[in-house]
Amino acid sequence: MAAPKKHVQVGPWGGTGGSYSFEFKPDAKITNIYIKIGGQGGCIDSIRFGYFPTGSSQESQSPQYGGQGGHLSETVLILPFELL
């Protein structure tokens, strides 16, 4: 079985016709997804990915993708056997 690729690519979304996108390539497996909720109707305002760089015991995080508002609503834990 081929090894999974280690990057996240999302988009386009938002605006009129989807004018936003991002690509994140961590140097290790993503272990958490942090979701901020905001705006009217409780929509997802932004997301951020957590991962442990190779040889480190301290979590690093991706840039925040999306808006600057909202509040942390959920942390999704990605278990070692799960693929994202």
N, C-alpha and C positions, 0 to 999 in steps of 0.2 A: 504494500500500500504506500502511495506517495505521501510524503510529509506535507501537512497543511501549510499554506502560505501564511505568513505572519504580518498581515496588514488589514486595515479596515478602510473601505472606500464607500462613501455614502454620497448620494446626490444624483441629480439636482433636486432641491426642494425649496419651498418658501417663495415669497414674492409673487409675481405674476408670471408664471411659466417656468418656475424653478431656476432661480439665478444663483443659488448657493450650493456648494459642495465642499467636501474635504477628504483628505486621505491621511491616515495615521499609520506609521510603520514602527511599532515598538521593537526593541531588541530582545524581547522575551514574550511569553504567553500572557495575554490579557487575563487578569484575575477578577476585576471588578468593573462594573459600569455604574457610574453615578449619574442620576437623572434629576434635573431640576425642573420643577413645575412652576408655571406662572401664567400671567395674563388671564383673560376671561375664559371661563370654561375649563380651567385646569389643564391647559395644553402643555406639552413638553417645551420648555424654554431653551434648555441646553443639555448636552451630555458631555461626559468626561470619562476617560478610560484609565484604570489603574493597572499596574503591572510591576513585577519585581525584576529589575535588571539582572542579568546573569551575574552570579556571585554576590549579590546584595541581599540583605535581609530587610531593607527599608523600601517601602512602596514608592514608586515614582508615578506621576500622573501626566496624562496628555494635556495639551492645551484644552481649554473649554470651547466646545463647538456649539454655536448658536448664540442666543441672547445673553445679556449681562444681568438680567433680573431673575426673578423666581427664587424658590427656596428648595433645598435638597429634600426630595420627596422619597426617593428610593435608591438603595444600593443593591445591585444585582451581583451576587457572588457567582463566579464561573468556577466550577469544581475542576480539579485536575484532569478528570476523564472526559469533560465536556469540550466540544469544539464550538467556536464562535463563528 
